[in-house]
Amino acid sequence: MLANGSNKTNCGICYNSTGLHVLIVFVMVFLIVAILFGNSISLAVFLCGKHFRTPQGYLKVSLAVADLALGVLVVPFSVYWEISVLLTNSTYLDWAKGTSPAGSWHPCNVIGTIFAGCTLVSIATIFLLTIERSIAIFKPLHKDSVITRRRTLLLIPLSWLTCFFLALSPMIFSHGAIVMEYDHCSRMCIYVPVASTHAWHILLLFPAFDFSLLGGTLIINALTLATIHKCSRRRRLLSGKGYGLPRLSFSDIKAAKTIGALTIIFTASFSPIAVFVVGNVIGYQWCTFSFFAFWILASNSCFNVIIYIVCDRHFRDGARKLLPLSPQDTFQSHNSTNQSAERITPDVRFSEL
């Protein structure tokens, strides 16, 4: 999440083409709509459904809020800057001037921190979801005593505070050598060194922290899924008896697979950013690559609802209740209601006799 201190002009995704610029703005607007719609549905399902009011449900609400912040603040800010450039015929150098002098305030100080902080929150939340599911699979009898609502509601704000402190740490501990600036390559507010300094090596803390959590998450998910497969195989061999094996509910198994899918998708989305940060610290300047890396990560914010719909039947049913039904669905629902009424009516009449 940083850029080189000098202004880059040899960018493969620049303003040389007005048509390309307009296309990028349309893609950003589409991403805003997808993030807002998907995560609003997630919040509505998790908050309205009583069976979602569990530690896992609260963690998914935290994840949806972090994703929603990108659609409300981060991506719209990029759209604002890009449209301003189109309307004023400005260049990147015009927009870069005055954004990063030490001691000055710029909107990127807020927007960039939100982007970095919410990204870290997403990683931390997926890690907590993985821990919660692993306990439910490995220790099903102790799940309710170890994983409680109170502990979960304490861990969520603690994770947010920790992640946002980590997002602010480069600007705090570099003593003004690193600031937030709108980068003309990535089209986002990112960390930028104001002068030739080695203080920006502190940004290596991000990939170290992220891949430590993601690596641990992947390992725990692999062990959890291996345990599920082992238990299922033994139960089949024992014709469903499975004496001495943990009793795994279908919902626990589906939840573990859902979280595994979340982990894989987020790891794939975050990996380009980690490669970009490490390469930039070493000295490489990847302008076009930085654009794709940052926006692949931003687009991850609309993937979670798709994973929930595909993997979680309860979420799918909750989302279907919130969305307006088509006339065909309404007709089928009406027919099924009439048929059930017809089956019940003879029994009622017989009982009355």
Short mmCIF file of the C-alpha atoms (twelve columns), coordinates in Angstrom:
data_MODEL
# 
_entry.id   MODEL 
# 
loop_
_atom_site.group_PDB 
_atom_site.id 
_atom_site.type_symbol 
_atom_site.label_atom_id 
_atom_site.label_alt_id 
_atom_site.label_comp_id 
_atom_site.label_asym_id 
_atom_site.label_seq_id 
_atom_site.Cartn_x 
_atom_site.Cartn_y 
_atom_site.Cartn_z 
_atom_site.pdbx_PDB_model_num 
ATOM 1   C CA . MET A 1   0.000   0.000   0.000   1 
ATOM 2   C CA . LEU A 2   2.732   2.428   -0.884  1 
ATOM 3   C CA . ALA A 3   4.099   4.224   -3.874  1 
ATOM 4   C CA . ASN A 4   7.489   5.421   -4.855  1 
ATOM 5   C CA . GLY A 5   8.290   8.948   -3.789  1 
ATOM 6   C CA . SER A 6   8.773   10.274  -7.304  1 
ATOM 7   C CA . ASN A 7   5.861   11.049  -9.593  1 
ATOM 8   C CA . LYS A 8   5.525   8.300   -12.180 1 
ATOM 9   C CA . THR A 9   4.699   9.254   -15.739 1 
ATOM 10  C CA . ASN A 10  5.251   5.957   -17.587 1 
ATOM 11  C CA . CYS A 11  1.981   4.371   -16.496 1 
ATOM 12  C CA . GLY A 12  0.213   1.786   -18.607 1 
ATOM 13  C CA . ILE A 13  -3.180  2.700   -17.089 1 
ATOM 14  C CA . CYS A 14  -3.011  6.490   -17.407 1 
ATOM 15  C CA . TYR A 15  -5.111  9.306   -18.841 1 
ATOM 16  C CA . ASN A 16  -3.742  9.083   -22.369 1 
ATOM 17  C CA . SER A 17  -7.103  7.688   -23.491 1 
ATOM 18  C CA . THR A 18  -10.322 9.440   -22.450 1 
ATOM 19  C CA . GLY A 19  -12.335 6.349   -23.353 1 
ATOM 20  C CA . LEU A 20  -10.217 4.170   -21.074 1 
ATOM 21  C CA . HIS A 21  -10.557 6.726   -18.311 1 
ATOM 22  C CA . VAL A 22  -14.362 6.756   -18.631 1 
ATOM 23  C CA . LEU A 23  -14.430 2.943   -18.669 1 
ATOM 24  C CA . ILE A 24  -12.442 2.797   -15.440 1 
ATOM 25  C CA . VAL A 25  -14.878 5.234   -13.789 1 
ATOM 26  C CA . PHE A 26  -17.834 3.057   -14.865 1 
ATOM 27  C CA . VAL A 27  -16.122 -0.037  -13.420 1 
ATOM 28  C CA . MET A 28  -15.590 1.818   -10.133 1 
ATOM 29  C CA . VAL A 29  -19.250 2.855   -9.997  1 
ATOM 30  C CA . PHE A 30  -20.359 -0.719  -10.739 1 
ATOM 31  C CA . LEU A 31  -18.091 -1.940  -7.925  1 
ATOM 32  C CA . ILE A 32  -19.672 0.566   -5.531  1 
ATOM 33  C CA . VAL A 33  -23.167 -0.719  -6.379  1 
ATOM 34  C CA . ALA A 34  -22.081 -4.355  -6.001  1 
ATOM 35  C CA . ILE A 35  -20.389 -3.735  -2.629  1 
ATOM 36  C CA . LEU A 36  -23.295 -1.735  -1.223  1 
ATOM 37  C CA . PHE A 37  -25.970 -4.145  -2.460  1 
ATOM 38  C CA . GLY A 38  -24.193 -7.362  -1.456  1 
ATOM 39  C CA . ASN A 39  -23.093 -6.281  1.995   1 
ATOM 40  C CA . SER A 40  -26.410 -4.593  2.764   1 
ATOM 41  C CA . ILE A 41  -28.100 -7.923  2.049   1 
ATOM 42  C CA . SER A 42  -25.555 -9.669  4.303   1 
ATOM 43  C CA . LEU A 43  -26.167 -7.257  7.178   1 
ATOM 44  C CA . ALA A 44  -29.940 -7.513  6.804   1 
ATOM 45  C CA . VAL A 45  -29.876 -11.336 6.794   1 
ATOM 46  C CA . PHE A 46  -27.481 -11.633 9.737   1 
ATOM 47  C CA . LEU A 47  -29.214 -8.988  11.860  1 
ATOM 48  C CA . CYS A 48  -32.820 -10.010 11.113  1 
ATOM 49  C CA . GLY A 49  -32.455 -13.790 11.338  1 
ATOM 50  C CA . LYS A 50  -32.593 -15.029 14.934  1 
ATOM 51  C CA . HIS A 51  -30.594 -18.185 14.172  1 
ATOM 52  C CA . PHE A 52  -27.746 -15.958 12.907  1 
ATOM 53  C CA . ARG A 53  -27.371 -14.255 16.303  1 
ATOM 54  C CA . THR A 54  -24.419 -16.429 17.211  1 
ATOM 55  C CA . PRO A 55  -20.680 -15.749 17.625  1 
ATOM 56  C CA . GLN A 56  -20.187 -16.757 13.993  1 
ATOM 57  C CA . GLY A 57  -22.999 -14.428 12.909  1 
ATOM 58  C CA . TYR A 58  -21.528 -11.474 14.821  1 
ATOM 59  C CA . LEU A 59  -18.133 -12.039 13.203  1 
ATOM 60  C CA . LYS A 60  -19.740 -12.111 9.757   1 
ATOM 61  C CA . VAL A 61  -21.493 -8.827  10.572  1 
ATOM 62  C CA . SER A 62  -18.091 -7.322  11.427  1 
ATOM 63  C CA . LEU A 63  -16.714 -8.590  8.122   1 
ATOM 64  C CA . ALA A 64  -19.667 -7.095  6.215   1 
ATOM 65  C CA . VAL A 65  -19.207 -3.705  7.933   1 
ATOM 66  C CA . ALA A 66  -15.526 -3.640  6.955   1 
ATOM 67  C CA . ASP A 67  -16.444 -4.430  3.347   1 
ATOM 68  C CA . LEU A 68  -19.271 -1.884  3.375   1 
ATOM 69  C CA . ALA A 69  -16.862 0.874   4.461   1 
ATOM 70  C CA . LEU A 70  -14.976 0.428   1.185   1 
ATOM 71  C CA . GLY A 71  -18.164 0.872   -0.827  1 
ATOM 72  C CA . VAL A 72  -19.297 3.898   1.178   1 
ATOM 73  C CA . LEU A 73  -16.023 5.828   1.515   1 
ATOM 74  C CA . VAL A 74  -12.959 4.395   -0.243  1 
ATOM 75  C CA . VAL A 75  -14.182 3.615   -3.767  1 
ATOM 76  C CA . PRO A 76  -16.484 6.697   -4.004  1 
ATOM 77  C CA . PHE A 77  -13.499 8.894   -3.134  1 
ATOM 78  C CA . SER A 78  -11.566 7.413   -6.061  1 
ATOM 79  C CA . VAL A 79  -14.566 8.040   -8.329  1 
ATOM 80  C CA . TYR A 80  -14.663 11.671  -7.143  1 
ATOM 81  C CA . TRP A 81  -11.001 12.201  -7.978  1 
ATOM 82  C CA . GLU A 82  -11.260 10.487  -11.356 1 
ATOM 83  C CA . ILE A 83  -14.333 12.497  -12.386 1 
ATOM 84  C CA . SER A 84  -12.626 15.694  -11.212 1 
ATOM 85  C CA . VAL A 85  -9.664  14.912  -13.447 1 
ATOM 86  C CA . LEU A 86  -12.011 14.348  -16.392 1 
ATOM 87  C CA . LEU A 87  -13.956 17.563  -15.855 1 
ATOM 88  C CA . THR A 88  -10.956 19.825  -15.216 1 
ATOM 89  C CA . ASN A 89  -8.592  18.201  -17.729 1 
ATOM 90  C CA . SER A 90  -5.986  17.975  -14.977 1 
ATOM 91  C CA . THR A 91  -2.920  15.779  -15.060 1 
ATOM 92  C CA . TYR A 92  -1.551  13.489  -12.400 1 
ATOM 93  C CA . LEU A 93  1.122   16.021  -11.475 1 
ATOM 94  C CA . ASP A 94  -1.515  18.704  -10.910 1 
ATOM 95  C CA . TRP A 95  -3.374  16.440  -8.511  1 
ATOM 96  C CA . ALA A 96  -0.215  15.257  -6.773  1 
ATOM 97  C CA . LYS A 97  0.931   18.765  -5.851  1 
ATOM 98  C CA . GLY A 98  0.194   19.731  -2.305  1 
ATOM 99  C CA . THR A 99  -1.039  16.296  -1.237  1 
ATOM 100 C CA . SER A 100 1.940   15.094  0.699   1 
ATOM 101 C CA . PRO A 101 3.951   17.838  2.384   1 
ATOM 102 C CA . ALA A 102 4.830   16.884  5.927   1 
ATOM 103 C CA . GLY A 103 2.423   18.307  8.456   1 
ATOM 104 C CA . SER A 104 -0.409  19.094  6.000   1 
ATOM 105 C CA . TRP A 105 -3.796  17.426  6.133   1 
ATOM 106 C CA . HIS A 106 -5.337  15.694  3.160   1 
ATOM 107 C CA . PRO A 107 -8.535  13.595  2.780   1 
ATOM 108 C CA . CYS A 108 -6.331  10.625  1.916   1 
ATOM 109 C CA . ASN A 109 -5.186  10.597  5.545   1 
ATOM 110 C CA . VAL A 110 -8.695  9.374   6.389   1 
ATOM 111 C CA . ILE A 111 -9.586  7.411   3.258   1 
ATOM 112 C CA . GLY A 112 -6.250  5.601   3.018   1 
ATOM 113 C CA . THR A 113 -6.342  4.677   6.690   1 
ATOM 114 C CA . ILE A 114 -9.867  3.299   6.306   1 
ATOM 115 C CA . PHE A 115 -8.799  1.203   3.318   1 
ATOM 116 C CA . ALA A 116 -5.740  -0.214  5.096   1 
ATOM 117 C CA . GLY A 117 -7.564  -0.671  8.407   1 
ATOM 118 C CA . CYS A 118 -10.617 -2.407  6.923   1 
ATOM 119 C CA . THR A 119 -8.370  -4.717  4.904   1 
ATOM 120 C CA . LEU A 120 -6.589  -5.744  8.100   1 
ATOM 121 C CA . VAL A 121 -9.943  -6.109  9.888   1 
ATOM 122 C CA . SER A 122 -11.128 -8.496  7.167   1 
ATOM 123 C CA . ILE A 123 -8.037  -10.660 7.618   1 
ATOM 124 C CA . ALA A 124 -8.360  -10.654 11.409  1 
ATOM 125 C CA . THR A 125 -12.092 -11.467 11.238  1 
ATOM 126 C CA . ILE A 126 -11.554 -14.390 8.867   1 
ATOM 127 C CA . PHE A 127 -8.890  -15.659 11.274  1 
ATOM 128 C CA . LEU A 128 -11.346 -15.421 14.204  1 
ATOM 129 C CA . LEU A 129 -14.022 -17.199 12.152  1 
ATOM 130 C CA . THR A 130 -11.552 -19.990 11.441  1 
ATOM 131 C CA . ILE A 131 -10.688 -20.332 15.133  1 
ATOM 132 C CA . GLU A 132 -14.391 -20.444 16.020  1 
ATOM 133 C CA . ARG A 133 -15.097 -23.192 13.470  1 
ATOM 134 C CA . SER A 134 -12.037 -25.226 14.420  1 
ATOM 135 C CA . ILE A 135 -13.170 -25.320 18.055  1 
ATOM 136 C CA . ALA A 136 -16.657 -26.364 16.937  1 
ATOM 137 C CA . ILE A 137 -15.167 -29.226 14.896  1 
ATOM 138 C CA . PHE A 138 -12.360 -30.387 17.190  1 
ATOM 139 C CA . LYS A 139 -14.172 -29.832 20.515  1 
ATOM 140 C CA . PRO A 140 -17.911 -29.946 19.758  1 
ATOM 141 C CA . LEU A 141 -18.859 -30.705 23.354  1 
ATOM 142 C CA . HIS A 142 -16.964 -27.647 24.647  1 
ATOM 143 C CA . LYS A 143 -18.009 -25.285 21.867  1 
ATOM 144 C CA . ASP A 144 -20.727 -23.432 23.780  1 
ATOM 145 C CA . SER A 145 -18.554 -22.913 26.869  1 
ATOM 146 C CA . VAL A 146 -15.461 -21.735 24.975  1 
ATOM 147 C CA . ILE A 147 -17.129 -19.666 22.241  1 
ATOM 148 C CA . THR A 148 -19.581 -17.287 23.902  1 
ATOM 149 C CA . ARG A 149 -21.340 -14.169 22.690  1 
ATOM 150 C CA . ARG A 150 -19.665 -12.047 25.359  1 
ATOM 151 C CA . ARG A 151 -16.167 -13.093 24.343  1 
ATOM 152 C CA . THR A 152 -16.970 -12.588 20.675  1 
ATOM 153 C CA . LEU A 153 -18.401 -9.117  21.262  1 
ATOM 154 C CA . LEU A 154 -15.211 -8.222  23.124  1 
ATOM 155 C CA . LEU A 155 -12.907 -9.615  20.441  1 
ATOM 156 C CA . ILE A 156 -14.588 -7.715  17.602  1 
ATOM 157 C CA . PRO A 157 -13.879 -4.128  18.828  1 
ATOM 158 C CA . LEU A 158 -10.444 -5.250  20.033  1 
ATOM 159 C CA . SER A 159 -9.592  -6.504  16.540  1 
ATOM 160 C CA . TRP A 160 -10.814 -3.237  14.983  1 
ATOM 161 C CA . LEU A 161 -8.719  -1.110  17.350  1 
ATOM 162 C CA . THR A 162 -5.628  -3.244  16.769  1 
ATOM 163 C CA . CYS A 163 -5.975  -3.202  12.982  1 
ATOM 164 C CA . PHE A 164 -6.526  0.549   12.736  1 
ATOM 165 C CA . PHE A 165 -3.591  1.214   15.052  1 
ATOM 166 C CA . LEU A 166 -1.491  -0.935  12.745  1 
ATOM 167 C CA . ALA A 167 -2.814  1.032   9.743   1 
ATOM 168 C CA . LEU A 168 -1.745  4.312   11.375  1 
ATOM 169 C CA . SER A 169 1.629   3.044   12.593  1 
ATOM 170 C CA . PRO A 170 3.626   3.907   9.410   1 
ATOM 171 C CA . MET A 171 2.661   7.579   9.702   1 
ATOM 172 C CA . ILE A 172 3.086   7.631   13.481  1 
ATOM 173 C CA . PHE A 173 6.455   5.919   13.758  1 
ATOM 174 C CA . SER A 174 8.043   7.360   10.589  1 
ATOM 175 C CA . HIS A 175 7.838   10.904  12.068  1 
ATOM 176 C CA . GLY A 176 6.389   12.408  8.901   1 
ATOM 177 C CA . ALA A 177 8.558   10.486  6.444   1 
ATOM 178 C CA . ILE A 178 5.492   8.526   5.219   1 
ATOM 179 C CA . VAL A 179 2.168   10.159  4.317   1 
ATOM 180 C CA . MET A 180 -1.032  9.269   2.510   1 
ATOM 181 C CA . GLU A 181 -1.400  10.455  -1.076  1 
ATOM 182 C CA . TYR A 182 -3.701  9.738   -4.015  1 
ATOM 183 C CA . ASP A 183 -1.555  7.670   -6.349  1 
ATOM 184 C CA . HIS A 184 -1.984  8.113   -10.094 1 
ATOM 185 C CA . CYS A 185 -1.142  4.481   -10.797 1 
ATOM 186 C CA . SER A 186 -3.309  2.592   -8.321  1 
ATOM 187 C CA . ARG A 187 -6.065  5.252   -8.283  1 
ATOM 188 C CA . MET A 188 -6.274  4.995   -4.509  1 
ATOM 189 C CA . CYS A 189 -4.979  6.725   -1.401  1 
ATOM 190 C CA . ILE A 190 -1.816  4.868   -0.397  1 
ATOM 191 C CA . TYR A 191 1.324   5.310   1.693   1 
ATOM 192 C CA . VAL A 192 3.993   7.475   0.037   1 
ATOM 193 C CA . PRO A 193 7.512   8.380   1.316   1 
ATOM 194 C CA . VAL A 194 7.995   12.181  1.114   1 
ATOM 195 C CA . ALA A 195 11.740  11.889  0.554   1 
ATOM 196 C CA . SER A 196 14.473  9.361   -0.034  1 
ATOM 197 C CA . THR A 197 14.396  7.499   3.256   1 
ATOM 198 C CA . HIS A 198 14.542  3.989   4.604   1 
ATOM 199 C CA . ALA A 199 11.670  4.645   7.030   1 
ATOM 200 C CA . TRP A 200 9.193   3.193   4.543   1 
ATOM 201 C CA . HIS A 201 10.646  -0.273  5.168   1 
ATOM 202 C CA . ILE A 202 8.220   -0.273  8.089   1 
ATOM 203 C CA . LEU A 203 5.547   -1.105  5.512   1 
ATOM 204 C CA . LEU A 204 6.962   -4.623  5.360   1 
ATOM 205 C CA . LEU A 205 5.086   -5.042  8.628   1 
ATOM 206 C CA . PHE A 206 1.855   -5.305  6.609   1 
ATOM 207 C CA . PRO A 207 2.695   -8.362  4.492   1 
ATOM 208 C CA . ALA A 208 4.380   -9.958  7.533   1 
ATOM 209 C CA . PHE A 209 1.256   -9.473  9.663   1 
ATOM 210 C CA . ASP A 210 -1.177  -10.384 6.896   1 
ATOM 211 C CA . PHE A 211 0.547   -13.525 5.709   1 
ATOM 212 C CA . SER A 212 1.132   -14.700 9.287   1 
ATOM 213 C CA . LEU A 213 -2.622  -14.568 9.907   1 
ATOM 214 C CA . LEU A 214 -3.561  -15.864 6.464   1 
ATOM 215 C CA . GLY A 215 -0.984  -18.655 6.663   1 
ATOM 216 C CA . GLY A 216 -2.277  -19.723 10.077  1 
ATOM 217 C CA . THR A 217 -5.846  -19.482 8.776   1 
ATOM 218 C CA . LEU A 218 -5.080  -21.712 5.796   1 
ATOM 219 C CA . ILE A 219 -3.358  -24.313 7.992   1 
ATOM 220 C CA . ILE A 220 -6.215  -24.388 10.514  1 
ATOM 221 C CA . ASN A 221 -8.783  -24.632 7.711   1 
ATOM 222 C CA . ALA A 222 -6.863  -27.501 6.137   1 
ATOM 223 C CA . LEU A 223 -6.763  -29.373 9.458   1 
ATOM 224 C CA . THR A 224 -10.465 -28.691 10.060  1 
ATOM 225 C CA . LEU A 225 -11.531 -29.919 6.626   1 
ATOM 226 C CA . ALA A 226 -9.259  -32.961 6.961   1 
ATOM 227 C CA . THR A 227 -10.942 -33.807 10.278  1 
ATOM 228 C CA . ILE A 228 -14.392 -33.454 8.685   1 
ATOM 229 C CA . HIS A 229 -13.370 -35.739 5.825   1 
ATOM 230 C CA . LYS A 230 -11.871 -38.285 8.239   1 
ATOM 231 C CA . CYS A 231 -14.971 -38.382 10.443  1 
ATOM 232 C CA . SER A 232 -17.305 -38.658 7.452   1 
ATOM 233 C CA . ARG A 233 -15.267 -41.509 5.986   1 
ATOM 234 C CA . ARG A 234 -15.205 -43.452 9.246   1 
ATOM 235 C CA . ARG A 235 -18.930 -43.017 9.715   1 
ATOM 236 C CA . ARG A 236 -19.576 -44.406 6.257   1 
ATOM 237 C CA . LEU A 237 -17.351 -47.393 7.000   1 
ATOM 238 C CA . LEU A 238 -19.192 -48.010 10.275  1 
ATOM 239 C CA . SER A 239 -22.608 -47.692 8.589   1 
ATOM 240 C CA . GLY A 240 -23.397 -44.426 10.351  1 
ATOM 241 C CA . LYS A 241 -22.647 -45.616 13.889  1 
ATOM 242 C CA . GLY A 242 -19.316 -43.859 14.342  1 
ATOM 243 C CA . TYR A 243 -18.770 -44.708 18.004  1 
ATOM 244 C CA . GLY A 244 -16.080 -42.594 19.650  1 
ATOM 245 C CA . LEU A 245 -16.090 -39.998 16.854  1 
ATOM 246 C CA . PRO A 246 -17.108 -36.362 17.394  1 
ATOM 247 C CA . ARG A 247 -20.715 -35.664 16.480  1 
ATOM 248 C CA . LEU A 248 -20.492 -33.038 13.755  1 
ATOM 249 C CA . SER A 249 -23.703 -31.348 12.717  1 
ATOM 250 C CA . PHE A 250 -24.427 -30.575 9.087   1 
ATOM 251 C CA . SER A 251 -24.470 -26.830 9.846   1 
ATOM 252 C CA . ASP A 252 -20.996 -27.014 11.441  1 
ATOM 253 C CA . ILE A 253 -19.625 -28.803 8.388   1 
ATOM 254 C CA . LYS A 254 -21.189 -26.314 5.952   1 
ATOM 255 C CA . ALA A 255 -19.945 -23.370 8.020   1 
ATOM 256 C CA . ALA A 256 -16.401 -24.751 8.008   1 
ATOM 257 C CA . LYS A 257 -16.492 -25.129 4.228   1 
ATOM 258 C CA . THR A 258 -17.891 -21.607 3.831   1 
ATOM 259 C CA . ILE A 259 -15.085 -20.112 5.915   1 
ATOM 260 C CA . GLY A 260 -12.559 -22.160 3.968   1 
ATOM 261 C CA . ALA A 261 -13.887 -20.620 0.753   1 
ATOM 262 C CA . LEU A 262 -13.709 -17.112 2.284   1 
ATOM 263 C CA . THR A 263 -10.079 -17.717 3.235   1 
ATOM 264 C CA . ILE A 264 -9.038  -18.956 -0.205  1 
ATOM 265 C CA . ILE A 265 -10.762 -16.074 -2.046  1 
ATOM 266 C CA . PHE A 266 -9.309  -13.421 0.262   1 
ATOM 267 C CA . THR A 267 -5.805  -14.903 0.095   1 
ATOM 268 C CA . ALA A 268 -5.968  -14.862 -3.705  1 
ATOM 269 C CA . SER A 269 -7.207  -11.241 -3.664  1 
ATOM 270 C CA . PHE A 270 -4.585  -10.029 -1.200  1 
ATOM 271 C CA . SER A 271 -1.536  -11.792 -2.670  1 
ATOM 272 C CA . PRO A 272 -0.962  -9.257  -5.527  1 
ATOM 273 C CA . ILE A 273 -0.862  -6.393  -2.995  1 
ATOM 274 C CA . ALA A 274 1.703   -8.229  -0.870  1 
ATOM 275 C CA . VAL A 275 3.868   -8.849  -3.933  1 
ATOM 276 C CA . PHE A 276 3.563   -5.170  -4.902  1 
ATOM 277 C CA . VAL A 277 4.550   -3.916  -1.429  1 
ATOM 278 C CA . VAL A 278 7.594   -6.184  -1.201  1 
ATOM 279 C CA . GLY A 279 8.658   -5.296  -4.747  1 
ATOM 280 C CA . ASN A 280 8.235   -1.573  -4.108  1 
ATOM 281 C CA . VAL A 281 10.328  -1.750  -0.945  1 
ATOM 282 C CA . ILE A 282 13.059  -3.551  -2.899  1 
ATOM 283 C CA . GLY A 283 12.984  -0.835  -5.562  1 
ATOM 284 C CA . TYR A 284 10.726  -1.999  -8.379  1 
ATOM 285 C CA . GLN A 285 8.158   0.423   -9.829  1 
ATOM 286 C CA . TRP A 286 5.099   -1.472  -11.063 1 
ATOM 287 C CA . CYS A 287 2.557   1.143   -12.082 1 
ATOM 288 C CA . THR A 288 0.136   -0.944  -14.136 1 
ATOM 289 C CA . PHE A 289 0.496   -3.904  -11.770 1 
ATOM 290 C CA . SER A 290 -0.329  -1.669  -8.796  1 
ATOM 291 C CA . PHE A 291 -3.631  -0.667  -10.414 1 
ATOM 292 C CA . PHE A 292 -4.749  -4.270  -10.862 1 
ATOM 293 C CA . ALA A 293 -3.409  -5.326  -7.446  1 
ATOM 294 C CA . PHE A 294 -5.315  -2.661  -5.508  1 
ATOM 295 C CA . TRP A 295 -8.577  -3.058  -7.378  1 
ATOM 296 C CA . ILE A 296 -8.525  -6.852  -7.201  1 
ATOM 297 C CA . LEU A 297 -8.307  -6.434  -3.426  1 
ATOM 298 C CA . ALA A 298 -11.118 -3.853  -3.421  1 
ATOM 299 C CA . SER A 299 -13.360 -6.111  -5.521  1 
ATOM 300 C CA . ASN A 300 -13.047 -8.818  -2.866  1 
ATOM 301 C CA . SER A 301 -15.534 -6.801  -0.797  1 
ATOM 302 C CA . CYS A 302 -18.415 -7.978  -3.004  1 
ATOM 303 C CA . PHE A 303 -17.392 -11.660 -3.141  1 
ATOM 304 C CA . ASN A 304 -18.430 -12.683 0.377   1 
ATOM 305 C CA . VAL A 305 -22.168 -12.469 -0.250  1 
ATOM 306 C CA . ILE A 306 -21.740 -14.708 -3.315  1 
ATOM 307 C CA . ILE A 307 -19.934 -17.303 -1.189  1 
ATOM 308 C CA . TYR A 308 -22.704 -17.167 1.433   1 
ATOM 309 C CA . ILE A 309 -25.409 -17.649 -1.190  1 
ATOM 310 C CA . VAL A 310 -23.621 -20.607 -2.787  1 
ATOM 311 C CA . CYS A 311 -22.511 -22.383 0.401   1 
ATOM 312 C CA . ASP A 312 -25.089 -21.475 3.074   1 
ATOM 313 C CA . ARG A 313 -28.693 -22.602 2.567   1 
ATOM 314 C CA . HIS A 314 -29.954 -20.637 5.594   1 
ATOM 315 C CA . PHE A 315 -28.406 -17.439 4.262   1 
ATOM 316 C CA . ARG A 316 -29.877 -18.165 0.834   1 
ATOM 317 C CA . ASP A 317 -33.339 -18.578 2.340   1 
ATOM 318 C CA . GLY A 318 -32.949 -15.368 4.354   1 
ATOM 319 C CA . ALA A 319 -31.838 -13.407 1.298   1 
ATOM 320 C CA . ARG A 320 -34.782 -14.788 -0.708  1 
ATOM 321 C CA . LYS A 321 -37.193 -13.497 1.927   1 
ATOM 322 C CA . LEU A 322 -35.682 -10.008 1.771   1 
ATOM 323 C CA . LEU A 323 -35.669 -9.728  -2.016  1 
ATOM 324 C CA . PRO A 324 -38.976 -9.284  -3.922  1 
ATOM 325 C CA . LEU A 325 -40.250 -12.530 -5.374  1 
ATOM 326 C CA . SER A 326 -40.898 -12.897 -9.066  1 
ATOM 327 C CA . PRO A 327 -44.515 -13.557 -10.225 1 
ATOM 328 C CA . GLN A 328 -43.599 -17.189 -10.961 1 
ATOM 329 C CA . ASP A 329 -42.229 -17.670 -7.428  1 
ATOM 330 C CA . THR A 330 -45.351 -16.032 -5.977  1 
ATOM 331 C CA . PHE A 331 -47.611 -18.299 -8.052  1 
ATOM 332 C CA . GLN A 332 -45.683 -21.409 -6.996  1 
ATOM 333 C CA . SER A 333 -45.810 -20.317 -3.363  1 
ATOM 334 C CA . HIS A 334 -49.583 -19.731 -3.641  1 
ATOM 335 C CA . ASN A 335 -50.125 -23.177 -5.204  1 
ATOM 336 C CA . SER A 336 -48.063 -24.915 -2.540  1 
ATOM 337 C CA . THR A 337 -50.093 -23.130 0.155   1 
ATOM 338 C CA . ASN A 338 -53.385 -24.245 -1.426  1 
ATOM 339 C CA . GLN A 339 -52.166 -27.814 -1.776  1 
ATOM 340 C CA . SER A 340 -51.089 -27.965 1.854   1 
ATOM 341 C CA . ALA A 341 -54.463 -26.517 2.879   1 
ATOM 342 C CA . GLU A 342 -56.269 -29.179 0.876   1 
ATOM 343 C CA . ARG A 343 -54.256 -31.905 2.607   1 
ATOM 344 C CA . ILE A 344 -55.039 -30.493 6.027   1 
ATOM 345 C CA . THR A 345 -58.771 -29.806 5.498   1 
ATOM 346 C CA . PRO A 346 -60.012 -33.474 5.511   1 
ATOM 347 C CA . ASP A 347 -58.200 -34.142 8.751   1 
ATOM 348 C CA . VAL A 348 -59.725 -31.097 10.372  1 
ATOM 349 C CA . ARG A 349 -63.226 -32.066 9.248   1 
ATOM 350 C CA . PHE A 350 -62.731 -35.621 10.462  1 
ATOM 351 C CA . SER A 351 -61.618 -34.365 13.884  1 
ATOM 352 C CA . GLU A 352 -64.672 -32.119 14.064  1 
ATOM 353 C CA . LEU A 353 -66.933 -35.131 13.446  1 
# 
